[in-house]
Amino acid sequence: MAGHRAHTTGTSRGPQLHDTVTYERPEVVVARGLAHAFLAGEWDPPAMTVRGQAAVGRRRVWLRDLALAARHEYPEAPRDRPRELTSFLAACPPLTGAFAAAVRAGEGPPAVQRWFVAETAMGPAPWPVAPLHTVADLQDLLGMSTATLAWFADTKRLERSVADERLRHYRYRWIPKRNGGARLIEQPKPVLKHVQRVLLREIVERVPVHPAAHGFRRGRSALTHAGGHVQKRVVIRLDLEDYFASVAAGRVYGIFRRCGYPEPVAHMLTALVTNSVPATVRAAAVPPESAERRPAFRRLGVHLAHPHLPQGAPTSPALANLAAFGLDRRLAGLATAAGLTYSRYADDLAFSSSAALATPATNRLVDNVTAIAGEGGFRVNPWKTSVQRAGRRQWLAGVIVNERPNVERREYDLLKATLHNAVRHGPAGQNRAGHPAFREHLRGRIAWVDHLNPARGERLLATFARIDWDDDER
């Protein structure tokens, strides 16, 4: 099969998330055929050699040496890593030597005459995730055919290239930010959202996150995040830029591989929970007026153009927490060494100290956190870094932490005004953000205030009870 054009789906060094037609070196094609042959039966050099000879259609002395090298490199059959085995065989001296010898002799190089079918299997699974040894097992879990699974995994890369909305799996909405720029909500359509919820329940939620993470976890919240920083002399808050979009598909693939899933299954799982945004959608974003903020806007565009965690998918928050595990571990260690408290709520990083910290010390901390975040694949947004000292307002994730957890006064006043205007003029005119369930949205905001400050919450509930929803709901 010299010069064979084949559909490829990546290697152990990182997944290609979609099938593409690409040229492969003949030795890679032969290595793949031999990897399948070696894995299709007993992992023993004599038996592997026999299957290898059947694969290339001839008895070759170098096949015995290749089988011995594979057995030495992998004492146990790497049934979860067929692509990695292919890469190893393609670079192995017995195979490269066979190609070189064929060139010197003026003969045709080795070629695959028979393709073996070798089923994959999970590697060690450190957590109680759903057992998925093959892509067929994933199909059974999701109740999908091969074609349907390929469609929702977008193996043809239609999502970022087609203009027809009906052929896309996501709906897109740009939301302006207060300080310029915008964030993109990538909302999966109902069937894909159901698929992602199944994967969240059966896999992602079963993998533990770092104790410092408070966002998107049962029993944790913005309140528990802020609660560890109450009555501190100094509170330092930092923000991660493009938290979801900066988690690339390769990191998600690594998470699924660490769960024990074989390469083809991890590849398909990654494709189901990541997305590439169409160029027309990216072009619809309004760039910030400030020239200083435009580099961040351009970086967001680059993230969105490549497979990433979509903000709006049910799996993204939990996967982002797992992607940040190494970051949390390093920052928690940094905090412990410096006598500080550390926690993270989604993209908000918080450090606090019961002792006074001079400006040089806080600057060093910010520099160290920025460097660690960069090494971990994230980027600190310098525009949102703040050092909050006692005697002035200290807040984290919308919670005031000076004396006790409390609602921010500005948020309370805005909500109070919205409710008051809804009583006087009707609720429809107050839904400026276009919330599809505005009544529930207001109840949720009131519940948040009530959770932090019951007295204020009671007053807001009394105003809410006076709103006439009849006209709005007709």
BELCORHU-V50079 format. One record per pair of residues at least 24 apart in sequence whose ideal C-beta (glycine too) atoms are under 10 Angstrom apart, sorted by sequence separation. I is the first residue (numbers start at 0). J is the second residue. If there is no record, write none. Layout:
i:I j:J
i:I j:J
This chain:
i:1 j:25
i:3 j:27
i:4 j:28
i:7 j:31
i:42 j:66
i:44 j:68
i:68 j:92
i:69 j:93
i:164 j:188
i:167 j:191
i:168 j:192
i:248 j:272
i:249 j:273
i:276 j:300
i:348 j:372
i:362 j:386
i:417 j:441
i:0 j:25
i:1 j:26
i:3 j:28
i:29 j:54
i:37 j:62
i:44 j:69
i:68 j:93
i:248 j:273
i:278 j:303
i:320 j:345
i:323 j:348
i:339 j:364
i:361 j:386
i:438 j:463
i:441 j:466
i:2 j:28
i:3 j:29
i:5 j:31
i:29 j:55
i:36 j:62
i:44 j:70
i:65 j:91
i:67 j:93
i:68 j:94
i:168 j:194
i:247 j:273
i:248 j:274
i:276 j:302
i:277 j:303
i:278 j:304
i:319 j:345
i:337 j:363
i:418 j:444
i:1 j:28
i:42 j:69
i:43 j:70
i:44 j:71
i:64 j:91
i:65 j:92
i:66 j:93
i:158 j:185
i:246 j:273
i:248 j:275
i:276 j:303
i:277 j:304
i:319 j:346
i:337 j:364
i:341 j:368
i:361 j:388
i:414 j:441
i:417 j:444
i:418 j:445
i:0 j:28
i:1 j:29
i:3 j:31
i:37 j:65
i:42 j:70
i:64 j:92
i:65 j:93
i:214 j:242
i:275 j:303
i:276 j:304
i:358 j:386
i:438 j:466
i:0 j:29
i:33 j:62
i:37 j:66
i:47 j:76
i:64 j:93
i:65 j:94
i:274 j:303
i:275 j:304
i:276 j:305
i:316 j:345
i:348 j:377
i:36 j:66
i:61 j:91
i:63 j:93
i:64 j:94
i:244 j:274
i:275 j:305
i:276 j:306
i:334 j:364
i:337 j:367
i:356 j:386
i:414 j:444
i:438 j:468
i:0 j:31
i:38 j:69
i:42 j:73
i:61 j:92
i:62 j:93
i:65 j:96
i:274 j:305
i:275 j:306
i:276 j:307
i:333 j:364
i:346 j:377
i:348 j:379
i:413 j:444
i:414 j:445
i:437 j:468
i:0 j:32
i:33 j:65
i:37 j:69
i:42 j:74
i:61 j:93
i:62 j:94
i:64 j:96
i:65 j:97
i:244 j:276
i:273 j:305
i:274 j:306
i:275 j:307
i:356 j:388
i:33 j:66
i:37 j:70
i:42 j:75
i:43 j:76
i:60 j:93
i:61 j:94
i:64 j:97
i:84 j:117
i:273 j:306
i:274 j:307
i:276 j:309
i:346 j:379
i:355 j:388
i:411 j:444
i:414 j:447
i:415 j:448
i:438 j:471
i:42 j:76
i:59 j:93
i:61 j:95
i:272 j:306
i:273 j:307
i:274 j:308
i:275 j:309
i:333 j:367
i:334 j:368
i:346 j:380
i:355 j:389
i:410 j:444
i:414 j:448
i:437 j:471
i:438 j:472
i:30 j:65
i:34 j:69
i:38 j:73
i:41 j:76
i:42 j:77
i:59 j:94
i:61 j:96
i:62 j:97
i:273 j:308
i:274 j:309
i:333 j:368
i:348 j:383
i:33 j:69
i:37 j:73
i:40 j:76
i:42 j:78
i:61 j:97
i:81 j:117
i:151 j:187
i:270 j:306
i:272 j:308
i:273 j:309
i:274 j:310
i:347 j:383
i:348 j:384
i:350 j:386
i:351 j:387
i:51 j:88
i:60 j:97
i:61 j:98
i:81 j:118
i:151 j:188
i:269 j:306
i:272 j:309
i:274 j:311
i:330 j:367
i:346 j:383
i:410 j:447
i:411 j:448
i:426 j:463
i:429 j:466
i:38 j:76
i:59 j:97
i:81 j:119
i:153 j:191
i:274 j:312
i:329 j:367
i:330 j:368
i:333 j:371
i:349 j:387
i:406 j:444
i:410 j:448
i:37 j:76
i:38 j:77
i:61 j:100
i:78 j:117
i:80 j:119
i:151 j:190
i:152 j:191
i:273 j:312
i:329 j:368
i:332 j:371
i:37 j:77
i:38 j:78
i:78 j:118
i:79 j:119
i:150 j:190
i:151 j:191
i:272 j:312
i:411 j:451
i:415 j:455
i:418 j:458
i:419 j:459
i:422 j:462
i:426 j:466
i:76 j:117
i:78 j:119
i:79 j:120
i:150 j:191
i:271 j:312
i:272 j:313
i:273 j:314
i:274 j:315
i:330 j:371
i:406 j:447
i:407 j:448
i:410 j:451
i:411 j:452
i:414 j:455
i:418 j:459
i:421 j:462
i:422 j:463
i:425 j:466
i:426 j:467
i:427 j:468
i:430 j:471
i:38 j:80
i:55 j:97
i:77 j:119
i:78 j:120
i:79 j:121
i:80 j:122
i:152 j:194
i:272 j:314
i:273 j:315
i:326 j:368
i:329 j:371
i:330 j:372
i:351 j:393
i:406 j:448
i:417 j:459
i:418 j:460
i:421 j:463
i:422 j:464
i:423 j:465
i:425 j:467
i:426 j:468
i:429 j:471
i:34 j:77
i:38 j:81
i:77 j:120
i:78 j:121
i:79 j:122
i:147 j:190
i:151 j:194
i:271 j:314
i:272 j:315
i:329 j:372
i:405 j:448
i:406 j:449
i:415 j:458
i:418 j:461
i:419 j:462
i:422 j:465
i:423 j:466
i:425 j:468
i:427 j:470
i:428 j:471
i:37 j:81
i:76 j:120
i:78 j:122
i:79 j:123
i:151 j:195
i:351 j:395
i:406 j:450
i:407 j:451
i:411 j:455
i:415 j:459
i:418 j:462
i:421 j:465
i:422 j:466
i:425 j:469
i:426 j:470
i:427 j:471
i:77 j:122
i:272 j:317
i:273 j:318
i:326 j:371
i:329 j:374
i:330 j:375
i:406 j:451
i:411 j:456
i:414 j:459
i:417 j:462
i:418 j:463
i:421 j:466
i:422 j:467
i:425 j:470
i:426 j:471
i:427 j:472
i:34 j:80
i:35 j:81
i:38 j:84
i:148 j:194
i:268 j:314
i:272 j:318
i:325 j:371
i:326 j:372
i:329 j:375
i:349 j:395
i:404 j:450
i:405 j:451
i:406 j:452
i:417 j:463
i:418 j:464
i:419 j:465
i:420 j:466
i:421 j:467
i:425 j:471
i:426 j:472
i:34 j:81
i:37 j:84
i:62 j:109
i:75 j:122
i:143 j:190
i:147 j:194
i:328 j:375
i:348 j:395
i:349 j:396
i:404 j:451
i:405 j:452
i:408 j:455
i:411 j:458
i:415 j:462
i:418 j:465
i:419 j:466
i:421 j:468
i:34 j:82
i:61 j:109
i:203 j:251
i:206 j:254
i:326 j:374
i:327 j:375
i:347 j:395
i:403 j:451
i:404 j:452
i:411 j:459
i:414 j:462
i:418 j:466
i:34 j:83
i:35 j:84
i:141 j:190
i:206 j:255
i:269 j:318
i:323 j:372
i:325 j:374
i:326 j:375
i:347 j:396
i:351 j:400
i:398 j:447
i:403 j:452
i:406 j:455
i:414 j:463
i:31 j:81
i:34 j:84
i:35 j:85
i:59 j:109
i:325 j:375
i:326 j:376
i:346 j:396
i:347 j:397
i:397 j:447
i:405 j:455
i:406 j:456
i:421 j:471
i:31 j:82
i:33 j:84
i:34 j:85
i:37 j:88
i:142 j:193
i:143 j:194
i:203 j:254
i:206 j:257
i:324 j:375
i:325 j:376
i:326 j:377
i:344 j:395
i:345 j:396
i:349 j:400
i:33 j:85
i:34 j:86
i:57 j:109
i:141 j:193
i:142 j:194
i:202 j:254
i:203 j:255
i:206 j:258
i:323 j:375
i:344 j:396
i:398 j:450
i:399 j:451
i:31 j:84
i:32 j:85
i:34 j:87
i:56 j:109
i:57 j:110
i:79 j:132
i:141 j:194
i:202 j:255
i:205 j:258
i:245 j:298
i:322 j:375
i:323 j:376
i:342 j:395
i:344 j:397
i:398 j:451
i:399 j:452
i:30 j:84
i:31 j:85
i:34 j:88
i:55 j:109
i:56 j:110
i:78 j:132
i:140 j:194
i:241 j:295
i:244 j:298
i:245 j:299
i:252 j:306
i:322 j:376
i:323 j:377
i:342 j:396
i:344 j:398
i:397 j:451
i:30 j:85
i:31 j:86
i:33 j:88
i:34 j:89
i:54 j:109
i:55 j:110
i:56 j:111
i:57 j:112
i:78 j:133
i:142 j:197
i:203 j:258
i:240 j:295
i:241 j:296
i:244 j:299
i:247 j:302
i:251 j:306
i:322 j:377
i:29 j:85
i:30 j:86
i:32 j:88
i:33 j:89
i:54 j:110
i:55 j:111
i:56 j:112
i:141 j:197
i:202 j:258
i:244 j:300
i:245 j:301
i:246 j:302
i:249 j:305
i:251 j:307
i:28 j:85
i:30 j:87
i:31 j:88
i:54 j:111
i:55 j:112
i:56 j:113
i:140 j:197
i:141 j:198
i:198 j:255
i:241 j:298
i:244 j:301
i:245 j:302
i:248 j:305
i:249 j:306
i:250 j:307
i:251 j:308
i:27 j:85
i:30 j:88
i:31 j:89
i:33 j:91
i:54 j:112
i:55 j:113
i:140 j:198
i:183 j:241
i:185 j:243
i:202 j:260
i:240 j:298
i:241 j:299
i:244 j:302
i:247 j:305
i:248 j:306
i:250 j:308
i:319 j:377
i:27 j:86
i:29 j:88
i:30 j:89
i:53 j:112
i:54 j:113
i:182 j:241
i:185 j:244
i:240 j:299
i:243 j:302
i:244 j:303
i:247 j:306
i:248 j:307
i:29 j:89
i:30 j:90
i:53 j:113
i:54 j:114
i:141 j:201
i:182 j:242
i:183 j:243
i:241 j:301
i:244 j:304
i:246 j:306
i:247 j:307
i:248 j:308
i:27 j:88
i:28 j:89
i:30 j:91
i:33 j:94
i:52 j:113
i:54 j:115
i:137 j:198
i:140 j:201
i:182 j:243
i:183 j:244
i:241 j:302
i:244 j:305
i:246 j:307
i:247 j:308
i:26 j:88
i:27 j:89
i:53 j:115
i:140 j:202
i:182 j:244
i:240 j:302
i:241 j:303
i:245 j:307
i:246 j:308
i:26 j:89
i:27 j:90
i:50 j:113
i:244 j:307
i:245 j:308
i:251 j:314
i:254 j:317
i:255 j:318
i:258 j:321
i:25 j:89
i:26 j:90
i:30 j:94
i:51 j:115
i:243 j:307
i:244 j:308
i:251 j:315
i:254 j:318
i:257 j:321
i:24 j:89
i:26 j:91
i:29 j:94
i:30 j:95
i:50 j:115
i:203 j:268
i:243 j:308
i:244 j:309
i:11 j:77
i:23 j:89
i:202 j:268
i:241 j:307
i:242 j:308
i:243 j:309
i:244 j:310
i:255 j:321
i:27 j:94
i:50 j:117
i:243 j:310
i:251 j:318
i:254 j:321
i:257 j:324
i:14 j:82
i:26 j:94
i:29 j:97
i:129 j:197
i:242 j:310
i:243 j:311
i:250 j:318
i:251 j:319
i:253 j:321
i:254 j:322
i:11 j:80
i:26 j:95
i:29 j:98
i:129 j:198
i:203 j:272
i:241 j:310
i:243 j:312
i:246 j:315
i:250 j:319
i:253 j:322
i:10 j:80
i:11 j:81
i:12 j:82
i:128 j:198
i:131 j:201
i:198 j:268
i:202 j:272
i:251 j:321
i:254 j:324
i:11 j:82
i:12 j:83
i:26 j:97
i:129 j:200
i:130 j:201
i:131 j:202
i:244 j:315
i:250 j:321
i:251 j:322
i:10 j:82
i:11 j:83
i:26 j:98
i:129 j:201
i:243 j:315
i:246 j:318
i:250 j:322
i:9 j:82
i:10 j:83
i:11 j:84
i:25 j:98
i:26 j:99
i:128 j:201
i:129 j:202
i:198 j:271
i:199 j:272
i:242 j:315
i:243 j:316
i:246 j:319
i:250 j:323
i:8 j:82
i:11 j:85
i:12 j:86
i:24 j:98
i:127 j:201
i:128 j:202
i:197 j:271
i:198 j:272
i:242 j:316
i:245 j:319
i:7 j:82
i:10 j:85
i:11 j:86
i:36 j:111
i:39 j:114
i:40 j:115
i:127 j:202
i:128 j:203
i:243 j:318
i:246 j:321
i:247 j:322
i:250 j:325
i:10 j:86
i:11 j:87
i:25 j:101
i:33 j:109
i:35 j:111
i:39 j:115
i:126 j:202
i:128 j:204
i:129 j:205
i:195 j:271
i:243 j:319
i:246 j:322
i:32 j:109
i:36 j:113
i:38 j:115
i:39 j:116
i:40 j:117
i:128 j:205
i:194 j:271
i:195 j:272
i:242 j:319
i:245 j:322
i:246 j:323
i:32 j:110
i:33 j:111
i:35 j:113
i:36 j:114
i:37 j:115
i:38 j:116
i:39 j:117
i:127 j:205
i:128 j:206
i:194 j:272
i:10 j:89
i:29 j:108
i:30 j:109
i:32 j:111
i:35 j:114
i:36 j:115
i:38 j:117
i:39 j:118
i:126 j:205
i:127 j:206
i:243 j:322
i:29 j:109
i:31 j:111
i:32 j:112
i:35 j:115
i:36 j:116
i:37 j:117
i:38 j:118
i:126 j:206
i:191 j:271
i:239 j:319
i:242 j:322
i:298 j:378
i:28 j:109
i:29 j:110
i:30 j:111
i:32 j:113
i:34 j:115
i:35 j:116
i:36 j:117
i:38 j:119
i:124 j:205
i:125 j:206
i:126 j:207
i:191 j:272
i:242 j:323
i:25 j:107
i:26 j:108
i:28 j:110
i:29 j:111
i:32 j:114
i:33 j:115
i:35 j:117
i:38 j:120
i:125 j:207
i:25 j:108
i:26 j:109
i:28 j:111
i:31 j:114
i:32 j:115
i:34 j:117
i:191 j:274
i:295 j:378
i:25 j:109
i:187 j:271
i:239 j:323
i:25 j:110
i:187 j:272
i:295 j:380
i:25 j:111
i:295 j:381
i:187 j:274
i:239 j:326
i:295 j:382
i:292 j:380
i:185 j:274
i:291 j:381
i:292 j:382
i:185 j:276
i:291 j:382
i:183 j:276
i:237 j:330
i:289 j:382
i:185 j:280
i:183 j:280
i:183 j:281
i:215 j:313
i:183 j:283
i:215 j:315
i:216 j:316
i:183 j:284
i:215 j:316
i:216 j:317
i:245 j:346
i:181 j:283
i:182 j:284
i:214 j:316
i:215 j:317
i:243 j:345
i:168 j:271
i:171 j:274
i:181 j:284
i:214 j:317
i:215 j:318
i:242 j:345
i:243 j:346
i:180 j:284
i:181 j:285
i:215 j:319
i:216 j:320
i:235 j:339
i:239 j:343
i:242 j:346
i:169 j:274
i:171 j:276
i:180 j:285
i:181 j:286
i:212 j:317
i:214 j:319
i:215 j:320
i:241 j:346
i:242 j:347
i:1 j:107
i:168 j:274
i:169 j:275
i:171 j:277
i:179 j:285
i:180 j:286
i:181 j:287
i:214 j:320
i:233 j:339
i:234 j:340
i:235 j:341
i:237 j:343
i:239 j:345
i:240 j:346
i:1 j:108
i:3 j:110
i:167 j:274
i:169 j:276
i:173 j:280
i:179 j:286
i:180 j:287
i:212 j:319
i:213 j:320
i:238 j:345
i:239 j:346
i:0 j:108
i:1 j:109
i:3 j:111
i:169 j:277
i:171 j:279
i:172 j:280
i:173 j:281
i:179 j:287
i:180 j:288
i:212 j:320
i:231 j:339
i:238 j:346
i:239 j:347
i:0 j:109
i:1 j:110
i:171 j:280
i:175 j:284
i:178 j:287
i:179 j:288
i:180 j:289
i:208 j:317
i:212 j:321
i:214 j:323
i:231 j:340
i:237 j:346
i:238 j:347
i:239 j:348
i:0 j:110
i:167 j:277
i:170 j:280
i:171 j:281
i:173 j:283
i:175 j:285
i:179 j:289
i:203 j:313
i:204 j:314
i:237 j:347
i:238 j:348
i:0 j:111
i:169 j:280
i:172 j:283
i:173 j:284
i:176 j:287
i:178 j:289
i:203 j:314
i:206 j:317
i:208 j:319
i:209 j:320
i:212 j:323
i:228 j:339
i:236 j:347
i:237 j:348
i:0 j:112
i:154 j:266
i:171 j:283
i:173 j:285
i:175 j:287
i:179 j:291
i:180 j:292
i:202 j:314
i:203 j:315
i:205 j:317
i:206 j:318
i:208 j:320
i:209 j:321
i:211 j:323
i:212 j:324
i:228 j:340
i:236 j:348
i:237 j:349
i:154 j:267
i:164 j:277
i:167 j:280
i:171 j:284
i:179 j:292
i:180 j:293
i:199 j:312
i:200 j:313
i:203 j:316
i:204 j:317
i:207 j:320
i:208 j:321
i:211 j:324
i:227 j:340
i:228 j:341
i:235 j:348
i:236 j:349
i:237 j:350
i:152 j:266
i:178 j:292
i:179 j:293
i:195 j:309
i:198 j:312
i:199 j:313
i:200 j:314
i:203 j:317
i:206 j:320
i:207 j:321
i:208 j:322
i:209 j:323
i:212 j:326
i:227 j:341
i:228 j:342
i:235 j:349
i:236 j:350
i:152 j:267
i:159 j:274
i:160 j:275
i:162 j:277
i:180 j:295
i:181 j:296
i:198 j:313
i:199 j:314
i:202 j:317
i:203 j:318
i:206 j:321
i:208 j:323
i:209 j:324
i:211 j:326
i:212 j:327
i:227 j:342
i:234 j:349
i:235 j:350
i:236 j:351
i:151 j:267
i:152 j:268
i:154 j:270
i:158 j:274
i:159 j:275
i:161 j:277
i:176 j:292
i:179 j:295
i:180 j:296
i:183 j:299
i:196 j:312
i:197 j:313
i:198 j:314
i:199 j:315
i:202 j:318
i:208 j:324
i:209 j:325
i:211 j:327
i:226 j:342
i:234 j:350
i:235 j:351
i:152 j:269
i:153 j:270
i:158 j:275
i:159 j:276
i:160 j:277
i:162 j:279
i:179 j:296
i:182 j:299
i:183 j:300
i:195 j:312
i:196 j:313
i:197 j:314
i:199 j:316
i:203 j:320
i:207 j:324
i:209 j:326
i:210 j:327
i:211 j:328
i:225 j:342
i:233 j:350
i:234 j:351
i:235 j:352
i:149 j:267
i:152 j:270
i:153 j:271
i:158 j:276
i:159 j:277
i:160 j:278
i:161 j:279
i:181 j:299
i:185 j:303
i:195 j:313
i:196 j:314
i:199 j:317
i:203 j:321
i:206 j:324
i:209 j:327
i:210 j:328
i:224 j:342
i:231 j:349
i:233 j:351
i:234 j:352
i:148 j:267
i:151 j:270
i:152 j:271
i:156 j:275
i:158 j:277
i:159 j:278
i:160 j:279
i:180 j:299
i:183 j:302
i:192 j:311
i:194 j:313
i:195 j:314
i:198 j:317
i:199 j:318
i:208 j:327
i:209 j:328
i:211 j:330
i:223 j:342
i:224 j:343
i:225 j:344
i:231 j:350
i:232 j:351
i:233 j:352
i:151 j:271
i:152 j:272
i:153 j:273
i:157 j:277
i:159 j:279
i:183 j:303
i:192 j:312
i:193 j:313
i:194 j:314
i:195 j:315
i:198 j:318
i:211 j:331
i:224 j:344
i:231 j:351
i:232 j:352
i:233 j:353
i:149 j:270
i:152 j:273
i:153 j:274
i:159 j:280
i:191 j:312
i:192 j:313
i:209 j:330
i:210 j:331
i:223 j:344
i:224 j:345
i:228 j:349
i:230 j:351
i:231 j:352
i:232 j:353
i:233 j:354
i:235 j:356
i:148 j:270
i:153 j:275
i:158 j:280
i:159 j:281
i:185 j:307
i:187 j:309
i:191 j:313
i:192 j:314
i:209 j:331
i:222 j:344
i:225 j:347
i:227 j:349
i:228 j:350
i:229 j:351
i:231 j:353
i:232 j:354
i:233 j:355
i:137 j:260
i:148 j:271
i:185 j:308
i:186 j:309
i:195 j:318
i:211 j:334
i:219 j:342
i:221 j:344
i:224 j:347
i:228 j:351
i:230 j:353
i:231 j:354
i:232 j:355
i:233 j:356
i:131 j:255
i:136 j:260
i:185 j:309
i:186 j:310
i:187 j:311
i:220 j:344
i:221 j:345
i:225 j:349
i:227 j:351
i:228 j:352
i:232 j:356
i:233 j:357
i:136 j:261
i:184 j:309
i:185 j:310
i:186 j:311
i:187 j:312
i:219 j:344
i:224 j:349
i:250 j:375
i:137 j:263
i:141 j:267
i:183 j:309
i:184 j:310
i:185 j:311
i:186 j:312
i:187 j:313
i:221 j:347
i:225 j:351
i:235 j:361
i:250 j:376
i:128 j:255
i:131 j:258
i:132 j:259
i:134 j:261
i:137 j:264
i:183 j:310
i:184 j:311
i:185 j:312
i:187 j:314
i:233 j:360
i:237 j:364
i:245 j:372
i:249 j:376
i:131 j:259
i:132 j:260
i:133 j:261
i:136 j:264
i:182 j:310
i:183 j:311
i:187 j:315
i:214 j:342
i:216 j:344
i:233 j:361
i:237 j:365
i:129 j:258
i:130 j:259
i:131 j:260
i:132 j:261
i:134 j:263
i:135 j:264
i:138 j:267
i:211 j:340
i:213 j:342
i:214 j:343
i:215 j:344
i:235 j:364
i:247 j:376
i:128 j:258
i:130 j:260
i:131 j:261
i:133 j:263
i:134 j:264
i:137 j:267
i:141 j:271
i:185 j:315
i:211 j:341
i:212 j:342
i:213 j:343
i:214 j:344
i:215 j:345
i:235 j:365
i:246 j:376
i:18 j:149
i:126 j:257
i:128 j:259
i:129 j:260
i:133 j:264
i:137 j:268
i:211 j:342
i:212 j:343
i:213 j:344
i:214 j:345
i:233 j:364
i:237 j:368
i:245 j:376
i:246 j:377
i:17 j:149
i:125 j:257
i:126 j:258
i:128 j:260
i:131 j:263
i:132 j:264
i:134 j:266
i:171 j:303
i:210 j:342
i:211 j:343
i:212 j:344
i:213 j:345
i:214 j:346
i:237 j:369
i:240 j:372
i:245 j:377
i:124 j:257
i:125 j:258
i:126 j:259
i:131 j:264
i:134 j:267
i:209 j:342
i:211 j:344
i:212 j:345
i:214 j:347
i:235 j:368
i:239 j:372
i:245 j:378
i:18 j:152
i:122 j:256
i:123 j:257
i:124 j:258
i:125 j:259
i:131 j:265
i:134 j:268
i:137 j:271
i:209 j:343
i:213 j:347
i:17 j:152
i:18 j:153
i:19 j:154
i:122 j:257
i:123 j:258
i:124 j:259
i:208 j:343
i:237 j:372
i:242 j:377
i:16 j:152
i:17 j:153
i:18 j:154
i:19 j:155
i:122 j:258
i:123 j:259
i:124 j:260
i:131 j:267
i:174 j:310
i:213 j:349
i:239 j:375
i:241 j:377
i:242 j:378
i:16 j:153
i:17 j:154
i:18 j:155
i:19 j:156
i:121 j:258
i:122 j:259
i:131 j:268
i:211 j:348
i:240 j:377
i:241 j:378
i:16 j:154
i:17 j:155
i:18 j:156
i:121 j:259
i:122 j:260
i:171 j:309
i:211 j:349
i:239 j:377
i:240 j:378
i:242 j:380
i:17 j:156
i:120 j:259
i:121 j:260
i:122 j:261
i:172 j:311
i:239 j:378
i:240 j:379
i:241 j:380
i:16 j:156
i:17 j:157
i:121 j:261
i:122 j:262
i:169 j:309
i:171 j:311
i:238 j:378
i:239 j:379
i:240 j:380
i:17 j:158
i:119 j:260
i:120 j:261
i:168 j:309
i:170 j:311
i:238 j:379
i:239 j:380
i:240 j:381
i:17 j:159
i:119 j:261
i:169 j:311
i:237 j:379
i:238 j:380
i:240 j:382
i:118 j:261
i:119 j:262
i:121 j:264
i:169 j:312
i:237 j:380
i:238 j:381
i:240 j:383
i:119 j:263
i:120 j:264
i:159 j:303
i:237 j:381
i:238 j:382
i:239 j:383
i:119 j:264
i:159 j:304
i:238 j:383
i:8 j:154
i:159 j:305
i:237 j:383
i:238 j:384
i:159 j:306
i:236 j:383
i:237 j:384
i:238 j:385
i:6 j:154
i:158 j:306
i:236 j:384
i:237 j:385
i:235 j:384
i:236 j:385
i:237 j:386
i:156 j:306
i:235 j:385
i:236 j:386
i:234 j:385
i:235 j:386
i:236 j:387
i:234 j:386
i:235 j:387
i:153 j:306
i:233 j:386
i:234 j:387
i:235 j:388
i:233 j:387
i:234 j:388
i:233 j:388
i:234 j:389
i:231 j:387
i:232 j:388
i:233 j:389
i:231 j:388
i:232 j:389
i:234 j:391
i:236 j:393
i:231 j:389
i:232 j:390
i:234 j:392
i:235 j:393
i:236 j:394
i:228 j:387
i:230 j:389
i:234 j:393
i:236 j:395
i:233 j:393
i:234 j:394
i:235 j:395
i:236 j:396
i:232 j:393
i:234 j:395
i:231 j:393
i:230 j:393
i:229 j:393
i:228 j:393
i:228 j:394
i:229 j:395
i:234 j:400
i:228 j:395
i:234 j:401
i:225 j:393
i:227 j:395
i:225 j:394
i:226 j:395
i:229 j:398
i:231 j:400
i:225 j:395
i:228 j:398
i:229 j:399
i:230 j:400
i:231 j:401
i:224 j:395
i:225 j:396
i:229 j:400
i:230 j:401
i:224 j:396
i:225 j:397
i:226 j:398
i:228 j:400
i:229 j:401
i:230 j:402
i:222 j:395
i:225 j:398
i:227 j:400
i:229 j:402
i:230 j:403
i:221 j:395
i:222 j:396
i:224 j:398
i:225 j:399
i:226 j:400
i:229 j:403
i:221 j:396
i:222 j:397
i:223 j:398
i:225 j:400
i:229 j:404
i:80 j:256
i:220 j:396
i:221 j:397
i:222 j:398
i:224 j:400
i:228 j:404
i:229 j:405
i:79 j:256
i:85 j:262
i:221 j:398
i:226 j:403
i:84 j:262
i:220 j:398
i:226 j:404
i:82 j:261
i:83 j:262
i:225 j:404
i:79 j:259
i:81 j:261
i:82 j:262
i:225 j:405
i:79 j:260
i:80 j:261
i:81 j:262
i:82 j:263
i:223 j:404
i:79 j:261
i:80 j:262
i:81 j:263
i:214 j:396
i:222 j:404
i:78 j:261
i:79 j:262
i:213 j:396
i:221 j:404
i:77 j:261
i:79 j:263
i:82 j:266
i:77 j:262
i:79 j:264
i:79 j:265
i:179 j:382
i:178 j:382
i:178 j:383
i:222 j:447
i:221 j:447
i:225 j:451
i:220 j:447
i:222 j:450
i:221 j:450
i:222 j:451
i:220 j:450
i:221 j:451
i:16 j:248
i:15 j:248
i:16 j:249
i:13 j:247
i:14 j:248
i:15 j:249
i:13 j:248
i:14 j:249
i:16 j:251
i:13 j:249
i:16 j:252
i:12 j:249
i:13 j:250
i:14 j:251
i:14 j:252
i:9 j:248
i:13 j:252
i:14 j:253
i:9 j:249
i:13 j:253
i:11 j:252
i:14 j:255
i:14 j:256
i:9 j:252
i:11 j:256
i:14 j:262
i:14 j:263
i:17 j:266
i:16 j:266
i:11 j:262
i:14 j:265
i:15 j:266
i:16 j:267
i:10 j:262
i:14 j:266
i:18 j:270
i:9 j:262
i:13 j:266
i:14 j:267
i:16 j:269
i:17 j:270
i:8 j:262
i:9 j:263
i:14 j:268
i:16 j:270
i:8 j:263
i:14 j:269
i:15 j:270
i:16 j:271
i:9 j:265
i:13 j:269
i:14 j:270
i:9 j:266
i:16 j:273
i:8 j:266
i:16 j:274
i:17 j:275
i:174 j:432
i:8 j:267
i:14 j:273
i:16 j:275
i:9 j:269
i:172 j:433
i:8 j:270
i:16 j:305
i:17 j:306
i:16 j:306
i:15 j:306
i:14 j:306
